Amino acid sequence: MELKNTALHAQHLELGGKMVPFAGFSMPVQYTLGALKEYHCVRAEDSCGIFDISHMGQVRVTGPDALAFLQFFSTNDVSQLKDGQVQYAALLDENAGFIDDITVYRINATHYYLCINAANTDKDVAHLQEHAQAFNVTVIDESPQTALLALQGATAQALLQAICQENLADIAYYRFAEVSLLGQKALISRTGYTGEDGFELYLPNQDAAAVWSNLVTAGAIPIGLAARDMLRTEMGYALYGHEIHADITPVEAGLMWICKLDKGNFMGRDALITRKENGKQWQKVALKLEGRGIPREHYAVFANDEQVGEVTSGLFSPLAGGGVALAYVKPEQADAVLNIDIRGRKIPTTRTKTPFVRSCVKK
């Protein structure tokens, strides 16, 4: 299958981006600085990074039944949103497995905007559009014409304010506003996937290059997929295909906090209640290596000589000072001494909590 390009493909090549296939797109895994230096640019106190995440999906939901529609398909309580507020939620199947995790933006009572995972865009859109027929709503996939940038790090607000007419200090965490960037309309939310303060910028494809180039010239460091994954893993954020997928429910994933069982019926609710009552099938744990090594996805986790699970995400964390991992293990072994098999060596671990490092989001 031919890979898609984002609206910034030419800019990535010009900056020396190493392009790789990702979720059907040609995306930069890193630039000439390398992933580790890119990571430090986002975590530093005097810089910020800019990410092209236009591969993500964007869906607009409008109509008189928009709230009722999203209440049924989202696990969270969409009725609690106010205009200009963002909410993290999940789409579940009838067995309570994850179809996706999403963010929901309330523009007004009959107008919402969804951000969905890149690899799931076609599946999610088909799922929503199929069921929309029972509601008085319109579900439009705006992904092909929309660019999405993330500006993350300590200097993000200062750099973005220089090209934004509105006062960015007025946008609180998990809030958004429709603003003017370089004279063109954009939607900006104070959200991100890094644990740093920053913004996500939704804008038409034709405006992306000007905004990107302006911010890079002003000092934002281009960041690729590799550093982005390092940053999100340090925060313990779930990634579809890793910590969440169709065989995992919010009970196992530790995401029951985005599932409001008392709001009324929603897809997967009955199965979710049953799983909660019967007990989780897997326990998600956060582990830090006591010895040297880098834990990677699918590495086996052992209790004594018994394999009791596997790593879903792992890396060497510069700030944590060692290898850290998210893993699923058998619930009865969750409190045991756990080792991760790294190339035939069983490295002892210590149970810890996420985030593995400090978070700088302004909640």
TAGI-V201600 format. One record per pair of residues at least 24 apart in sequence whose ideal C-beta (glycine too) atoms are under 7 Angstrom apart, sorted by the first residue. I is the first residue (numbers start at 0). J is the second residue. If there is no record, write none. Layout:
I:J / I:J
This chain:
5:51 / 5:53 / 5:54 / 5:146 / 6:53 / 6:146 / 6:204 / 6:207 / 6:208 / 7:51 / 7:53 / 7:207 / 7:208 / 7:211 / 10:208 / 10:211 / 10:212 / 11:51 / 14:221 / 16:223 / 21:54 / 21:224 / 22:54 / 22:117 / 22:118 / 24:54 / 24:117 / 26:54 / 26:224 / 27:223 / 27:224 / 28:223 / 28:224 / 28:225 / 29:223 / 29:225 / 29:226 / 30:221 / 30:223 / 34:223 / 34:225 / 34:226 / 34:229 / 37:220 / 37:222 / 37:223 / 37:226 / 38:226 / 38:229 / 38:230 / 40:152 / 40:220 / 41:151 / 41:152 / 41:193 / 41:195 / 41:222 / 41:226 / 41:230 / 42:318 / 43:153 / 44:153 / 45:153 / 45:154 / 46:152 / 46:153 / 46:154 / 46:218 / 46:220 / 47:150 / 47:151 / 47:152 / 47:153 / 47:154 / 47:155 / 47:158 / 47:197 / 47:219 / 48:151 / 48:152 / 48:219 / 48:220 / 48:222 / 49:148 / 49:150 / 49:211 / 49:214 / 49:215 / 49:219 / 49:220 / 49:221 / 49:222 / 50:148 / 50:149 / 50:151 / 50:222 / 50:227 / 51:148 / 52:147 / 52:148 / 52:149 / 53:146 / 53:147 / 54:117 / 55:114 / 55:115 / 55:116 / 55:117 / 55:147 / 56:115 / 56:116 / 56:117 / 56:120 / 56:123 / 56:142 / 57:112 / 57:114 / 57:141 / 57:142 / 57:145 / 57:201 / 58:113 / 58:115 / 58:124 / 58:127 / 58:138 / 58:139 / 58:140 / 58:141 / 59:112 / 59:139 / 59:141 / 60:111 / 60:113 / 60:136 / 60:138 / 61:109 / 61:110 / 61:136 / 61:137 / 62:109 / 62:135 / 62:136 / 62:137 / 63:109 / 63:135 / 64:134 / 64:135 / 64:136 / 65:109 / 65:110 / 65:111 / 65:136 / 66:108 / 67:134 / 68:131 / 68:134 / 68:136 / 69:103 / 69:111 / 70:262 / 70:263 / 70:265 / 71:264 / 71:265 / 71:266 / 72:127 / 72:130 / 72:265 / 72:266 / 73:103 / 73:265 / 74:249 / 74:257 / 74:258 / 74:259 / 74:265 / 75:257 / 75:259 / 76:259 / 76:262 / 77:103 / 80:105 / 81:105 / 82:106 / 82:107 / 83:174 / 83:175 / 83:176 / 84:173 / 84:174 / 85:173 / 85:174 / 85:175 / 85:188 / 85:190 / 87:257 / 88:257 / 89:249 / 89:254 / 89:257 / 90:123 / 91:266 / 91:267 / 91:271 / 92:245 / 92:267 / 93:266 / 93:267 / 93:270 / 94:267 / 94:270 / 95:248 / 95:267 / 95:270 / 95:271 / 95:274 / 96:245 / 96:246 / 96:247 / 96:248 / 97:239 / 97:243 / 97:244 / 97:245 / 97:247 / 98:123 / 98:126 / 99:123 / 99:239 / 100:237 / 100:239 / 100:243 / 102:190 / 104:175 / 104:188 / 116:239 / 118:239 / 118:240 / 119:239 / 144:203 / 144:204 / 145:201 / 145:203 / 145:204 / 146:202 / 146:203 / 146:204 / 146:207 / 147:199 / 147:200 / 147:201 / 148:200 / 148:207 / 148:210 / 148:211 / 149:191 / 149:197 / 149:199 / 150:197 / 150:198 / 150:200 / 150:214 / 150:219 / 151:191 / 151:193 / 151:195 / 151:197 / 152:195 / 152:197 / 153:196 / 154:218 / 155:196 / 155:197 / 155:198 / 156:196 / 158:214 / 158:217 / 158:218 / 158:219 / 159:198 / 161:217 / 162:213 / 172:360 / 172:361 / 172:362 / 180:210 / 181:209 / 181:210 / 181:213 / 192:227 / 192:231 / 192:236 / 193:230 / 193:231 / 194:230 / 194:233 / 194:234 / 194:354 / 194:358 / 194:359 / 194:360 / 195:359 / 196:359 / 196:360 / 196:361 / 229:314 / 232:312 / 232:314 / 232:325 / 233:316 / 233:318 / 233:319 / 233:354 / 233:355 / 233:356 / 234:353 / 234:354 / 234:358 / 235:285 / 235:325 / 235:353 / 235:354 / 235:355 / 238:312 / 241:296 / 241:311 / 241:312 / 242:283 / 242:311 / 242:312 / 242:325 / 248:274 / 250:274 / 250:275 / 250:279 / 251:279 / 251:280 / 251:281 / 251:283 / 251:327 / 252:283 / 253:283 / 278:330 / 279:330 / 281:327 / 281:328 / 281:330 / 282:327 / 282:328 / 282:330 / 282:333 / 283:325 / 283:327 / 284:326 / 284:328 / 284:333 / 284:350 / 285:325 / 285:351 / 285:352 / 285:353 / 285:355 / 286:323 / 286:324 / 286:326 / 286:337 / 286:339 / 286:348 / 286:350 / 286:351 / 287:319 / 287:321 / 287:323 / 287:348 / 287:349 / 287:351 / 288:321 / 288:322 / 288:339 / 288:346 / 288:348 / 289:346 / 289:347 / 289:348 / 289:349 / 290:346 / 290:347 / 292:322 / 292:341 / 292:344 / 292:346 / 293:322 / 294:322 / 294:324 / 294:339 / 294:341 / 298:339 / 298:340 / 298:341 / 299:340 / 300:326 / 300:328 / 300:337 / 300:339 / 301:337 / 301:338 / 301:340 / 301:345 / 302:332 / 302:335 / 302:336 / 302:337 / 307:332 / 310:339 / 316:355 / 316:356 / 318:356 / 319:355 / 319:356 / 323:355
